[in-house]
Amino acid sequence: MKRLPVKMDGIVLIASVGAGLLLTYLLINPSGSDVRDLALYLILGGLVSLIATELLLRNRIVSGALRLRQKMVVASAFALAIGFINVIGLSALMFVNYDHDLPLLIAFLAFAGGISLYVALRLASRLSRSLETLSTGVEKLSSGQLSARVPVESADEIGSVSKSFNDMAANLEEAIERQRQLEESRKELTAAISHDLRTPLASARAMLEAINDRVVDDPADQAEYIKRSLKEINILSDLVNDLFELSLIDAGALTLERTQTPLQDLVLETVNGFAASARQKGLKLSVDVEREMERVVIDGLRIRRVLVNLLQNAIRHTPPDGSVTVVARDDGHEVRVEVTDTGSGIAAEDLPKVWSRFFRADGSRTREMDGLPSSGLGLAIAHGIIQLHGGWIRATSEQGKGASFTFALPKTAAAV
């Protein structure tokens, strides 16, 4: 790579000398001796110009201390001076009259040089302003002004850099906002976990201490206290298991054991398992499954967990005399399962939050409703499991008229 400038200098010198000789020959058809002399002068002039350029580039003042606009003006002036000297020197040596042609050529070159310097100064000023604007944007961003943006005024390299800067600033602002939201979610999650862990633990502890301190000495009461304590401990155990599973999903460490599974059988078996709970609450539980569905490559236990969570959620929020319906259909490239209830529904502003940890639409901290435990993690776990399968899950609702949760799973092996 260090030899590249030398090679480029040689190419430029050869190309320039060749172009000069060719044009001279075509325009005035000089004699052979004139061509030889011209070639010699062109080579010498080119070598001197290239050496002078290299010395200028190595000058510390030019390369370091000057601002960009000043550098561009110096470069333009230097290029004009080199051209001026070459033209005057070659003309004086070969083709012009000292009394008339040379002074006139100098005047023309001086005029052209002045115009060229003015144009170079204007261009340098515009380029410098663009870079100063970009520099100001960088300073604002580095000082914490994440909304800083710079105008994209051209389609050249500076415009490309400006666009990249704006994209970077937008991505950074979005990342900081996500970090802020994650921090808020972490605080809310910590508070929710603390509450949901502390409540069953405190309840079980109080009942066991009452038995241990003989505050409750009736055998029947003691048995009831032990039974209720075990129930609280089971709730606590389920919550810990849910938290562990959710942490595996978030870390991408949850392993799926996929096999060819008849989804219609899985849906029917899972729904039948809730028949008693629905009947006890006075709900109508119905299922409509397409019998000729293709087998899908899924982790059957995990998908059963998703359906269980959705059914628990539907039964929990549907009042007596309501209904819960499960529909499973083959949709060509995927299979869909929909769980619909006639419960209280979900407010439109709460729909995007239903997949959040510990979210409850009614804002309560109740862990149990109608005999069905609620950790507030069921929908978040369902969402994570479906995403791991390469599918999608969504919720729709009209407040006061019920809610519908639908998930879809790809049928192809590519989803594995």
KEZA-483476 format. One line per 4 residues: number of its first residue (from 1); for each residue x, y, z of N, C-alpha, C. Coordinates in steps of 0.2 Angstrom, whole numbers. Layout:
KEZA-483476
NUM> X,Y,Z,X,Y,Z,X,Y,Z | ...
//
This chain:
KEZA-483476
1> 4,-6,0,0,0,0,4,6,0 | 10,6,3,15,12,3,17,14,-4 | 17,9,-9,20,11,-15,14,13,-20 | 8,13,-17,2,16,-22,3,23,-24
5> 5,28,-20,6,35,-22,11,35,-27 | 17,32,-27,22,32,-32,19,29,-39 | 16,24,-39,13,21,-45,8,26,-48 | 4,29,-43,-1,34,-46,2,40,-49
9> 8,43,-46,11,48,-49,14,46,-55 | 17,40,-56,19,38,-63,14,38,-68 | 8,35,-66,2,35,-71,0,42,-73 | 0,46,-68,-2,53,-70,3,57,-74
13> 9,56,-73,14,59,-77,14,56,-84 | 14,50,-85,14,47,-91,7,49,-95 | 2,49,-92,-5,51,-95,-5,58,-97 | -2,63,-93,-2,70,-94,3,71,-100
17> 9,68,-100,14,69,-105,11,67,-112 | 8,61,-112,5,58,-118,-1,63,-121 | -5,65,-116,-10,69,-118,-8,76,-121 | -3,79,-118,0,85,-121,3,84,-128
21> 7,79,-128,10,77,-135,5,76,-140 | 0,72,-139,-5,70,-144,-9,76,-146 | -11,81,-141,-15,87,-143,-10,91,-147 | -4,92,-145,0,96,-149,1,94,-156
25> 2,87,-157,3,85,-164,-3,85,-168 | -9,85,-165,-15,85,-168,-17,92,-170 | -15,97,-166,-17,104,-167,-12,108,-172 | -6,107,-171,-1,111,-175,4,107,-179
29> 4,100,-178,8,96,-182,16,98,-182 | 19,98,-176,26,101,-175,31,96,-179 | 37,98,-179,42,94,-182,44,89,-177 | 48,84,-179,51,79,-175,55,82,-169
33> 59,87,-170,64,89,-165,59,93,-160 | 54,97,-162,50,100,-158,46,95,-153 | 44,90,-156,41,85,-152,45,82,-146 | 52,81,-148,56,78,-143,57,83,-138
37> 58,90,-140,60,95,-135,53,96,-130 | 48,96,-133,41,96,-129,41,91,-124 | 42,84,-127,42,79,-122,46,79,-116 | 53,82,-118,57,83,-112,55,88,-107
41> 53,94,-110,50,99,-106,44,97,-102 | 40,93,-105,34,91,-101,36,86,-95 | 40,81,-97,43,77,-92,46,80,-86 | 50,85,-88,54,89,-82,49,93,-78
45> 44,96,-82,39,100,-78,35,96,-74 | 33,90,-76,28,86,-73,32,83,-66 | 38,81,-67,42,79,-61,43,84,-56 | 44,90,-58,45,96,-53,38,97,-50
49> 33,97,-54,26,98,-51,24,93,-46 | 26,87,-47,24,81,-43,28,82,-36 | 35,83,-37,39,84,-31,36,90,-27 | 35,95,-30,32,101,-26,26,99,-22
53> 21,95,-26,15,93,-23,16,89,-16 | 21,84,-17,23,80,-12,25,84,-6 | 30,89,-7,32,93,-2,27,97,2 | 22,99,-2,17,103,1,12,99,5
57> 11,93,3,7,88,7,11,86,14 | 17,86,14,21,84,20,22,90,24 | 20,96,22,21,102,26,16,102,32 | 19,102,38,15,101,44,10,107,45
61> 11,113,43,6,118,44,0,117,39 | 2,115,33,-4,114,28,-8,108,31 | -5,103,33,-8,96,34,-11,96,41 | -9,101,46,-12,100,52,-15,107,55
65> -12,112,54,-15,118,58,-20,122,54 | -20,122,48,-26,125,44,-32,122,44 | -38,126,44,-44,123,43,-46,121,36 | -51,117,36,-52,113,29,-53,118,24
69> -57,124,25,-58,129,20,-51,132,18 | -47,133,23,-40,136,21,-36,131,17 | -37,125,19,-33,120,15,-35,119,8 | -42,120,7,-44,119,0,-42,125,-4
73> -42,131,-1,-40,137,-5,-32,137,-6 | -28,135,-1,-21,134,-2,-20,129,-8 | -24,123,-8,-23,118,-13,-25,121,-20 | -30,124,-20,-32,127,-27,-27,132,-29
77> -25,137,-25,-20,141,-27,-13,138,-29 | -11,133,-25,-5,129,-27,-6,126,-34 | -12,123,-35,-13,120,-41,-13,125,-47 | -16,131,-46,-16,136,-51,-8,138,-52
81> -5,139,-47,2,141,-47,6,136,-51 | 6,130,-50,9,125,-54,7,125,-61 | 1,125,-62,-1,126,-69,1,132,-73 | 1,138,-69,3,144,-72,11,144,-74
85> 15,141,-69,22,140,-70,23,136,-76 | 20,130,-76,21,125,-82,19,128,-89 | 13,132,-89,11,135,-95,16,140,-97 | 18,145,-93,22,150,-94,29,148,-96
89> 31,143,-93,38,140,-94,38,137,-101 | 34,132,-102,34,129,-108,32,134,-114 | 28,138,-113,27,143,-119,33,148,-120 | 36,150,-115,42,154,-116,48,150,-119
93> 48,144,-118,53,140,-121,52,138,-128 | 46,137,-130,44,134,-137,40,139,-142 | 35,142,-139,30,144,-144,28,151,-144 | 29,155,-139,26,162,-139,32,167,-141
97> 29,173,-142,33,179,-143,34,183,-137 | 41,184,-135,42,187,-129,39,194,-128 | 38,198,-134,36,205,-134,28,205,-133 | 25,200,-136,18,201,-137,14,195,-134
101> 16,189,-136,12,183,-134,12,182,-127 | 18,182,-124,20,180,-117,16,185,-112 | 16,191,-113,13,196,-108,5,195,-109 | 3,193,-115,-4,192,-116,-7,186,-113
105> -2,181,-113,-4,174,-110,-4,175,-103 | 1,179,-100,1,180,-93,-5,183,-90 | -7,188,-94,-14,192,-92,-20,187,-92 | -20,183,-97,-26,178,-98,-25,173,-92
109> -19,171,-90,-19,166,-85,-20,169,-78 | -18,175,-77,-20,179,-71,-27,180,-70 | -31,181,-76,-38,182,-75,-41,175,-74 | -39,170,-77,-42,163,-76,-41,161,-69
113> -34,163,-66,-33,161,-60,-37,164,-54 | -38,171,-55,-43,174,-51,-50,171,-50 | -53,170,-56,-59,167,-56,-59,160,-53 | -54,156,-55,-53,149,-52,-53,150,-44
117> -49,154,-41,-48,155,-34,-55,157,-31 | -58,161,-34,-65,163,-31,-70,157,-31 | -70,153,-37,-74,147,-37,-72,142,-32 | -66,141,-31,-63,137,-26,-65,139,-19
121> -64,146,-18,-66,148,-11,-74,147,-9 | -78,148,-14,-85,147,-13,-87,140,-12 | -84,136,-16,-85,128,-15,-82,126,-8 | -76,129,-6,-73,127,0,-78,130,6
125> -80,136,5,-85,138,10,-91,134,12 | -94,132,6,-100,128,7,-98,121,10 | -93,118,8,-91,112,11,-89,113,18 | -86,118,20,-84,119,27,-90,120,31
129> -95,124,28,-101,125,32,-105,118,33 | -105,114,28,-108,107,29,-105,103,35 | -98,103,34,-94,100,39,-95,103,46 | -95,109,47,-96,113,53,-103,111,56
133> -108,111,52,-115,109,54,-115,102,57 | -111,97,53,-111,90,55,-107,90,62 | -102,94,63,-98,94,69,-102,96,75 | -106,101,73,-111,104,79,-116,99,81
137> -118,95,76,-123,89,78,-119,84,82 | -113,82,80,-109,77,84,-108,80,91 | -107,86,92,-105,89,99,-112,89,103 | -118,91,100,-124,90,103,-125,83,106
141> -124,79,101,-126,72,103,-121,69,108 | -115,71,108,-110,69,113,-112,72,120 | -115,78,120,-117,81,126,-123,79,129 | -126,74,126,-133,71,128,-139,73,125
145> -139,78,120,-145,80,116,-146,75,111 | -150,69,113,-151,64,108,-156,65,103 | -159,71,103,-164,73,97,-160,77,92 | -153,78,93,-149,82,88,-149,78,81
149> -151,82,76,-151,80,69,-147,85,65 | -145,83,59,-142,88,54,-145,87,48 | -146,93,44,-149,93,38,-145,89,32 | -148,85,28,-145,82,23,-146,86,16
153> -141,90,15,-142,95,9,-139,92,3 | -136,87,2,-133,84,-4,-133,77,-4 | -132,74,-10,-131,67,-11,-124,64,-12 | -119,69,-10,-112,67,-10,-110,63,-4
157> -104,62,-3,-101,59,3,-103,62,10 | -103,69,10,-105,73,16,-113,71,17 | -117,71,12,-124,70,13,-125,63,16 | -121,58,13,-121,51,16,-119,51,23
161> -114,54,25,-112,55,32,-117,58,36 | -120,63,34,-126,66,38,-131,62,39 | -133,58,33,-139,53,34,-137,48,39 | -131,45,39,-129,40,43,-129,43,50
165> -127,49,51,-127,52,58,-134,52,61 | -139,55,56,-146,55,59,-148,48,60 | -147,43,56,-149,36,58,-146,34,64 | -139,35,65,-136,33,72,-139,37,78
169> -140,43,77,-144,47,82,-151,44,84 | -154,43,79,-161,40,80,-161,33,83 | -156,29,81,-155,22,84,-153,23,91 | -149,28,93,-146,29,99,-152,31,104
173> -156,36,101,-161,39,105,-166,33,107 | -168,29,102,-172,23,103,-170,18,108 | -163,17,107,-160,12,112,-160,15,119 | -159,22,120,-159,25,127,-166,24,129
177> -171,26,125,-178,25,127,-180,18,129 | -178,13,125,-179,6,127,-176,5,134 | -170,7,135,-166,6,141,-170,9,147 | -173,15,146,-177,18,151,-183,14,152
181> -186,12,147,-192,8,148,-191,1,151 | -185,-2,149,-183,-8,153,-182,-7,160 | -179,-1,162,-177,0,169,-184,1,173 | -188,5,170,-195,6,173,-198,-1,174
185> -198,-5,168,-201,-12,169,-198,-16,174 | -191,-15,175,-187,-19,180,-190,-17,187 | -190,-11,188,-193,-9,194,-200,-11,196 | -204,-11,191,-211,-13,192,-211,-21,193
189> -207,-24,189,-206,-32,190,-204,-33,197 | -199,-30,199,-196,-31,206,-201,-30,211 | -205,-25,210,-210,-23,215,-216,-29,215 | -218,-31,209,-223,-36,208,-221,-42,211
193> -214,-44,209,-212,-51,212,-211,-51,219 | -209,-45,222,-209,-44,229,-216,-45,233 | -221,-42,230,-228,-43,232,-230,-50,232 | -229,-53,226,-232,-59,225,-229,-65,228
197> -222,-64,230,-219,-69,234,-220,-68,241 | -221,-62,243,-221,-60,250,-228,-62,253 | -233,-61,249,-240,-62,251,-242,-70,253 | -240,-74,249,-242,-81,251,-237,-84,256
201> -231,-81,256,-226,-83,261,-228,-81,268 | -230,-74,268,-232,-72,275,-239,-75,277 | -243,-77,272,-249,-81,275,-248,-87,277 | -243,-91,274,-242,-98,276,-238,-98,283
205> -233,-93,283,-230,-92,289,-234,-91,295 | -239,-86,294,-243,-84,300,-247,-90,302 | -250,-94,297,-254,-100,299,-250,-106,303 | -244,-107,300,-239,-112,303,-237,-109,310
209> -236,-103,311,-234,-100,318,-239,-101,323 | -246,-100,320,-251,-101,324,-252,-108,327 | -251,-113,323,-251,-120,325,-245,-121,329 | -239,-119,328,-233,-120,332,-234,-117,339
213> -236,-111,339,-237,-108,346,-243,-110,349 | -247,-115,347,-253,-118,350,-259,-113,350 | -258,-107,346,-264,-103,346,-270,-106,343 | -269,-111,339,-274,-115,336,-273,-122,338
217> -277,-125,343,-275,-131,345,-281,-137,344 | -286,-134,340,-291,-139,338,-288,-143,332 | -288,-150,332,-286,-153,327,-289,-152,320 | -295,-151,320,-299,-149,314,-296,-142,311
221> -295,-137,315,-293,-131,313,-286,-131,311 | -282,-135,315,-275,-136,313,-274,-139,306 | -278,-144,304,-278,-148,298,-280,-143,292 | -285,-138,294,-287,-133,289,-281,-128,288
225> -278,-126,293,-272,-122,293,-267,-125,288 | -265,-131,290,-260,-134,286,-262,-135,278 | -268,-136,277,-271,-137,270,-270,-130,267 | -272,-125,270,-272,-118,267,-264,-116,266
229> -260,-118,271,-253,-116,270,-250,-120,264 | -252,-126,263,-249,-130,258,-252,-127,251 | -258,-124,251,-260,-121,245,-256,-114,244 | -255,-111,249,-251,-105,248,-244,-106,245
233> -241,-112,248,-234,-114,246,-234,-116,239 | -240,-120,237,-240,-122,230,-241,-116,225 | -244,-111,227,-245,-104,223,-238,-101,223 | -234,-101,228,-227,-99,228,-223,-103,224
237> -224,-109,224,-220,-114,220,-221,-112,212 | -228,-112,211,-230,-110,204,-227,-104,201 | -227,-99,206,-224,-92,204,-217,-93,202 | -213,-96,207,-206,-97,206,-204,-101,199
241> -208,-106,198,-207,-110,192,-209,-105,185 | -214,-101,186,-216,-97,180,-210,-92,179 | -207,-89,185,-202,-84,184,-196,-88,181 | -194,-94,183,-189,-97,180,-190,-99,173
245> -196,-101,171,-197,-102,164,-196,-96,160 | -199,-90,162,-199,-84,159,-192,-81,158 | -188,-83,163,-180,-81,163,-177,-85,157 | -179,-91,157,-176,-95,151,-178,-92,144
249> -184,-90,144,-187,-88,137,-183,-81,136 | -182,-77,141,-179,-70,139,-172,-71,138 | -168,-76,140,-161,-78,139,-160,-82,133 | -166,-84,130,-165,-88,124,-162,-95,126
253> -163,-97,132,-161,-104,134,-166,-109,135 | -172,-108,133,-177,-113,134,-177,-117,128 | -176,-124,129,-175,-129,124,-182,-132,122 | -183,-132,116,-189,-135,113,-188,-142,111
257> -192,-146,113,-192,-153,110,-197,-154,105 | -196,-153,99,-201,-153,93,-202,-160,91 | -208,-162,89,-210,-168,86,-216,-167,82 | -217,-171,77,-223,-171,73,-229,-172,78
261> -233,-167,79,-239,-167,84,-246,-166,80 | -251,-171,82,-257,-169,79,-261,-164,84 | -261,-158,81,-263,-152,85,-270,-153,87 | -274,-156,83,-282,-157,85,-282,-161,91
265> -278,-166,92,-279,-170,98,-277,-166,104 | -271,-162,103,-269,-158,109,-274,-153,111 | -277,-150,106,-282,-145,108,-288,-148,112 | -291,-154,109,-296,-157,112,-295,-160,119
269> -289,-163,120,-287,-165,127,-287,-159,132 | -284,-154,130,-283,-148,134,-289,-145,136 | -294,-144,131,-300,-141,132,-304,-146,137 | -304,-152,136,-308,-157,140,-306,-156,147
273> -299,-155,148,-297,-154,155,-300,-149,159 | -303,-144,156,-306,-138,159,-313,-138,159 | -316,-144,157,-323,-145,157,-326,-144,164 | -323,-147,169,-325,-147,176,-325,-140,179
277> -320,-136,178,-319,-129,180,-324,-125,177 | -325,-126,170,-331,-121,167,-337,-123,170 | -339,-130,171,-346,-132,173,-347,-129,180 | -342,-129,184,-342,-127,191,-344,-120,191
281> -341,-116,187,-342,-109,187,-349,-107,183 | -352,-112,179,-358,-110,176,-356,-108,169 | -351,-109,166,-349,-107,159,-350,-112,154 | -352,-110,148,-352,-115,142,-345,-115,139
285> -342,-121,139,-336,-122,136,-337,-126,130 | -335,-123,124,-336,-127,118,-329,-127,114 | -329,-132,109,-323,-133,105,-324,-134,98 | -321,-131,93,-323,-133,86,-316,-134,83
289> -314,-140,82,-308,-142,79,-308,-145,72 | -305,-143,67,-304,-146,61,-301,-153,61 | -304,-158,59,-302,-165,60,-296,-167,56 | -296,-164,50,-291,-166,45,-285,-161,45
293> -283,-159,50,-277,-155,51,-270,-158,50 | -266,-156,47,-259,-159,46,-255,-159,53 | -251,-163,54,-247,-163,60,-242,-157,59 | -240,-154,65,-236,-149,65,-230,-151,69
297> -224,-148,67,-218,-149,71,-217,-144,77 | -219,-146,83,-219,-142,89,-217,-145,95 | -216,-142,100,-215,-145,107,-222,-145,110 | -225,-151,110,-232,-152,112,-233,-149,119
301> -229,-151,124,-230,-149,131,-230,-141,131 | -225,-138,127,-225,-130,128,-232,-127,125 | -234,-130,119,-240,-127,116,-246,-129,120 | -246,-135,124,-251,-136,128,-251,-131,134
305> -245,-129,136,-245,-124,141,-248,-117,139 | -246,-115,133,-249,-109,130,-257,-110,130 | -260,-115,128,-267,-116,128,-270,-116,135 | -267,-119,139,-269,-119,146,-269,-112,149
309> -264,-108,148,-264,-101,150,-269,-97,147 | -271,-98,141,-276,-94,138,-283,-96,140 | -284,-103,141,-290,-105,144,-291,-103,151 | -286,-103,155,-287,-101,162,-288,-93,162
313> -285,-89,158,-287,-82,157,-294,-81,155 | -296,-85,150,-303,-84,148,-308,-86,153 | -307,-91,156,-312,-93,162,-312,-89,168 | -306,-86,169,-305,-82,175,-309,-75,174
317> -309,-73,168,-312,-66,167,-319,-67,164 | -322,-73,163,-329,-73,161,-334,-74,166 | -339,-70,167,-344,-71,172,-348,-77,171 | -352,-80,176,-356,-86,176,-361,-84,170
321> -364,-90,167,-368,-90,161,-365,-87,155 | -358,-86,155,-355,-84,149,-352,-90,145 | -348,-89,140,-346,-94,136,-338,-93,134 | -335,-99,134,-328,-99,131,-328,-104,125
325> -325,-101,120,-325,-105,114,-318,-106,111 | -316,-112,109,-309,-113,106,-310,-116,99 | -307,-113,95,-307,-115,87,-300,-116,85 | -299,-122,81,-293,-123,78,-294,-125,71
329> -290,-121,67,-291,-122,60,-284,-123,56 | -284,-126,50,-278,-127,46,-279,-121,41 | -274,-117,41,-274,-111,37,-269,-111,31 | -268,-117,28,-263,-118,23,-256,-119,25
333> -252,-113,26,-245,-113,28,-244,-113,35 | -250,-112,39,-250,-112,46,-256,-115,49 | -256,-116,56,-262,-118,59,-263,-113,65 | -270,-112,66,-272,-106,70,-276,-109,76
337> -275,-106,82,-280,-108,87,-282,-102,90 | -289,-101,91,-292,-95,94,-296,-97,100 | -295,-93,106,-299,-94,112,-302,-87,113 | -309,-88,113,-314,-82,113,-318,-83,120
341> -319,-77,123,-323,-77,129,-328,-72,129 | -333,-72,133,-338,-67,133,-338,-63,140 | -332,-62,142,-330,-59,148,-331,-51,148 | -327,-48,152,-327,-41,153,-323,-37,148
345> -319,-41,144,-315,-38,139,-309,-34,142 | -305,-31,137,-299,-27,139,-300,-20,135 | -298,-15,139,-298,-8,136,-293,-8,131 | -294,-4,126,-290,-3,120,-283,-1,122
349> -282,3,127,-276,6,129,-272,0,133 | -275,-5,135,-272,-10,139,-270,-16,134 | -273,-16,128,-271,-22,124,-264,-23,123 | -260,-18,121,-253,-19,120,-249,-21,126
353> -252,-21,132,-249,-22,138,-250,-29,141 | -255,-33,137,-257,-39,140,-251,-44,140 | -246,-43,136,-240,-48,136,-235,-46,141 | -236,-41,145,-231,-39,150,-231,-43,156
357> -226,-43,160,-225,-47,166,-230,-44,171 | -233,-48,175,-238,-46,180,-243,-41,178 | -245,-41,172,-250,-36,170,-257,-39,171 | -261,-35,175,-268,-37,176,-272,-31,173
361> -277,-33,169,-281,-27,166,-285,-24,171 | -287,-27,177,-291,-24,182,-287,-20,187 | -280,-20,186,-276,-17,190,-275,-20,197 | -278,-26,198,-278,-29,205,-272,-33,206
365> -270,-35,212,-265,-39,213,-267,-46,216 | -273,-47,214,-276,-54,216,-272,-60,212 | -270,-65,216,-267,-70,214,-272,-76,212 | -278,-75,214,-282,-81,212,-289,-78,211
369> -293,-81,206,-300,-78,205,-304,-85,202 | -309,-86,206,-313,-91,204,-310,-98,204 | -305,-99,209,-302,-105,210,-296,-106,205 | -294,-101,201,-289,-102,196,-283,-97,198
373> -277,-100,199,-272,-96,201,-269,-91,196 | -267,-85,198,-265,-81,193,-258,-77,195 | -253,-79,191,-247,-76,193,-245,-69,190 | -249,-68,184,-248,-62,180,-243,-63,175
377> -241,-70,174,-235,-71,170,-237,-76,164 | -244,-78,164,-246,-83,160,-246,-81,152 | -248,-75,151,-248,-72,144,-241,-71,142 | -237,-68,146,-230,-67,144,-227,-73,142
381> -228,-79,146,-225,-85,144,-227,-88,138 | -234,-87,137,-237,-89,131,-234,-86,125 | -233,-79,125,-230,-75,120,-223,-77,118 | -219,-79,124,-212,-81,122,-212,-88,119
385> -216,-92,121,-216,-99,118,-218,-99,111 | -223,-95,109,-225,-95,102,-220,-92,98 | -217,-86,101,-211,-83,97,-206,-88,96 | -204,-92,101,-199,-97,100,-201,-102,94
389> -207,-104,93,-209,-108,88,-209,-105,81 | -208,-98,81,-208,-95,74,-215,-93,72 | -220,-93,77,-227,-91,76,-228,-84,78 | -235,-83,79,-237,-76,81,-243,-77,86
393> -244,-72,90,-250,-72,95,-252,-65,95 | -259,-64,95,-261,-58,96,-268,-58,100 | -270,-52,103,-276,-51,106,-280,-46,104 | -287,-47,103,-292,-42,101,-297,-42,106
397> -300,-37,107,-306,-36,112,-310,-30,111 | -316,-31,114,-321,-25,114,-323,-25,121 | -322,-20,125,-323,-19,132,-330,-20,133 | -332,-25,138,-339,-26,139,-341,-32,135
401> -338,-34,130,-341,-40,126,-336,-46,125 | -330,-46,129,-326,-51,129,-319,-50,125 | -315,-55,125,-309,-55,122,-307,-61,118 | -303,-60,113,-301,-66,109,-293,-66,108
405> -290,-72,110,-283,-73,109,-282,-78,104 | -278,-76,99,-276,-81,93,-269,-82,93 | -267,-88,92,-260,-89,90,-259,-94,84 | -254,-93,80,-253,-97,74,-246,-100,74
409> -246,-106,72,-239,-110,71,-238,-112,64 | -232,-111,62,-230,-113,55,-230,-121,55 | -232,-124,49,-232,-131,48,-226,-134,45 | -222,-130,42,-216,-132,39,-210,-134,44
413> -206,-138,41,-200,-140,46,-195,-134,46 | -196,-129,42,-191,-124,42,-192,-120,48 | -197,-121,52,-198,-117,58,-194,-120,64 | -192,-126,63,-188,-130,68,-182,-127,69
//
